[in-house]
């Protein structure tokens, strides 16, 4: 599974958990307010809290993984920017130091 598809799945699950907890909140405060008593009340709001916690945990996990991916990409970009041109400069210096063949006065 690629990183992009894993990230998409995490975000869809986070959205699902958030929508479920929001829906349960609305239903619990409007339609089911008079019907939820005793054990049903505790169970209902515990499940709502569980979905809320899962949404938060999914968001935190996604944030940590995105930060790790950004850090990795930044390191790769720095390596590519600062290490590869130095290696190429060494090759060009051994070729006579001129980038353009027409710039060499001895070849005219």
TORKOL-4160 file (C-alpha; in steps of 0.2 Angstrom, whole numbers, padded with zeros to 4 digits, m for minus):
108
<pt num="1" X="0000" Y="0000" Z="0000"/>
<pt num="2" X="0007" Y="0017" Z="m0005"/>
<pt num="3" X="0009" Y="0031" Z="0007"/>
<pt num="4" X="m0004" Y="0041" Z="m0002"/>
<pt num="5" X="m0017" Y="0028" Z="m0001"/>
<pt num="6" X="m0013" Y="0024" Z="0017"/>
<pt num="7" X="m0015" Y="0043" Z="0021"/>
<pt num="8" X="m0032" Y="0044" Z="0012"/>
<pt num="9" X="m0038" Y="0029" Z="0022"/>
<pt num="10" X="m0033" Y="0037" Z="0038"/>
<pt num="11" X="m0042" Y="0053" Z="0033"/>
<pt num="12" X="m0058" Y="0044" Z="0028"/>
<pt num="13" X="m0058" Y="0034" Z="0044"/>
<pt num="14" X="m0055" Y="0050" Z="0054"/>
<pt num="15" X="m0070" Y="0058" Z="0045"/>
<pt num="16" X="m0081" Y="0043" Z="0048"/>
<pt num="17" X="m0077" Y="0043" Z="0066"/>
<pt num="18" X="m0080" Y="0062" Z="0067"/>
<pt num="19" X="m0096" Y="0060" Z="0058"/>
<pt num="20" X="m0102" Y="0046" Z="0069"/>
<pt num="21" X="m0098" Y="0055" Z="0085"/>
<pt num="22" X="m0107" Y="0071" Z="0079"/>
<pt num="23" X="m0122" Y="0061" Z="0073"/>
<pt num="24" X="m0123" Y="0053" Z="0090"/>
<pt num="25" X="m0121" Y="0069" Z="0099"/>
<pt num="26" X="m0136" Y="0077" Z="0089"/>
<pt num="27" X="m0147" Y="0062" Z="0091"/>
<pt num="28" X="m0143" Y="0060" Z="0109"/>
<pt num="29" X="m0147" Y="0078" Z="0113"/>
<pt num="30" X="m0163" Y="0079" Z="0102"/>
<pt num="31" X="m0172" Y="0063" Z="0098"/>
<pt num="32" X="m0166" Y="0051" Z="0111"/>
<pt num="33" X="m0164" Y="0063" Z="0126"/>
<pt num="34" X="m0180" Y="0057" Z="0135"/>
<pt num="35" X="m0177" Y="0039" Z="0130"/>
<pt num="36" X="m0159" Y="0037" Z="0137"/>
<pt num="37" X="m0159" Y="0032" Z="0155"/>
<pt num="38" X="m0149" Y="0021" Z="0166"/>
<pt num="39" X="m0138" Y="0009" Z="0158"/>
<pt num="40" X="m0143" Y="0014" Z="0140"/>
<pt num="41" X="m0138" Y="0032" Z="0144"/>
<pt num="42" X="m0120" Y="0026" Z="0150"/>
<pt num="43" X="m0118" Y="0014" Z="0135"/>
<pt num="44" X="m0124" Y="0027" Z="0122"/>
<pt num="45" X="m0113" Y="0041" Z="0128"/>
<pt num="46" X="m0098" Y="0029" Z="0130"/>
<pt num="47" X="m0099" Y="0024" Z="0112"/>
<pt num="48" X="m0101" Y="0042" Z="0107"/>
<pt num="49" X="m0085" Y="0046" Z="0117"/>
<pt num="50" X="m0076" Y="0031" Z="0109"/>
<pt num="51" X="m0080" Y="0038" Z="0092"/>
<pt num="52" X="m0074" Y="0055" Z="0097"/>
<pt num="53" X="m0058" Y="0048" Z="0104"/>
<pt num="54" X="m0055" Y="0037" Z="0089"/>
<pt num="55" X="m0057" Y="0053" Z="0078"/>
<pt num="56" X="m0044" Y="0062" Z="0088"/>
<pt num="57" X="m0032" Y="0048" Z="0089"/>
<pt num="58" X="m0033" Y="0046" Z="0070"/>
<pt num="59" X="m0030" Y="0064" Z="0067"/>
<pt num="60" X="m0015" Y="0064" Z="0079"/>
<pt num="61" X="m0008" Y="0048" Z="0070"/>
<pt num="62" X="m0010" Y="0056" Z="0053"/>
<pt num="63" X="m0002" Y="0072" Z="0059"/>
<pt num="64" X="0013" Y="0062" Z="0066"/>
<pt num="65" X="0015" Y="0052" Z="0050"/>
<pt num="66" X="0014" Y="0067" Z="0039"/>
<pt num="67" X="0027" Y="0076" Z="0049"/>
<pt num="68" X="0039" Y="0061" Z="0048"/>
<pt num="69" X="0036" Y="0060" Z="0029"/>
<pt num="70" X="0039" Y="0079" Z="0027"/>
<pt num="71" X="0055" Y="0077" Z="0037"/>
<pt num="72" X="0061" Y="0062" Z="0026"/>
<pt num="73" X="0057" Y="0072" Z="0010"/>
<pt num="74" X="0066" Y="0087" Z="0017"/>
<pt num="75" X="0082" Y="0077" Z="0020"/>
<pt num="76" X="0081" Y="0069" Z="0003"/>
<pt num="77" X="0079" Y="0086" Z="m0005"/>
<pt num="78" X="0094" Y="0093" Z="0005"/>
<pt num="79" X="0104" Y="0078" Z="0000"/>
<pt num="80" X="0099" Y="0081" Z="m0018"/>
<pt num="81" X="0103" Y="0099" Z="m0018"/>
<pt num="82" X="0119" Y="0099" Z="m0009"/>
<pt num="83" X="0128" Y="0083" Z="m0012"/>
<pt num="84" X="0124" Y="0080" Z="m0031"/>
<pt num="85" X="0130" Y="0096" Z="m0037"/>
<pt num="86" X="0146" Y="0094" Z="m0028"/>
<pt num="87" X="0149" Y="0077" Z="m0036"/>
<pt num="88" X="0145" Y="0085" Z="m0053"/>
<pt num="89" X="0156" Y="0099" Z="m0050"/>
<pt num="90" X="0171" Y="0087" Z="m0047"/>
<pt num="91" X="0167" Y="0079" Z="m0064"/>
<pt num="92" X="0166" Y="0095" Z="m0073"/>
<pt num="93" X="0183" Y="0101" Z="m0065"/>
<pt num="94" X="0192" Y="0085" Z="m0071"/>
<pt num="95" X="0185" Y="0089" Z="m0089"/>
<pt num="96" X="0195" Y="0105" Z="m0090"/>
<pt num="97" X="0183" Y="0116" Z="m0079"/>
<pt num="98" X="0173" Y="0123" Z="m0094"/>
<pt num="99" X="0155" Y="0120" Z="m0096"/>
<pt num="100" X="0154" Y="0125" Z="m0114"/>
<pt num="101" X="0165" Y="0117" Z="m0127"/>
<pt num="102" X="0165" Y="0134" Z="m0137"/>
<pt num="103" X="0172" Y="0143" Z="m0122"/>
<pt num="104" X="0190" Y="0135" Z="m0123"/>
<pt num="105" X="0201" Y="0147" Z="m0133"/>
<pt num="106" X="0213" Y="0133" Z="m0137"/>
<pt num="107" X="0200" Y="0124" Z="m0148"/>
<pt num="108" X="0197" Y="0139" Z="m0159"/>
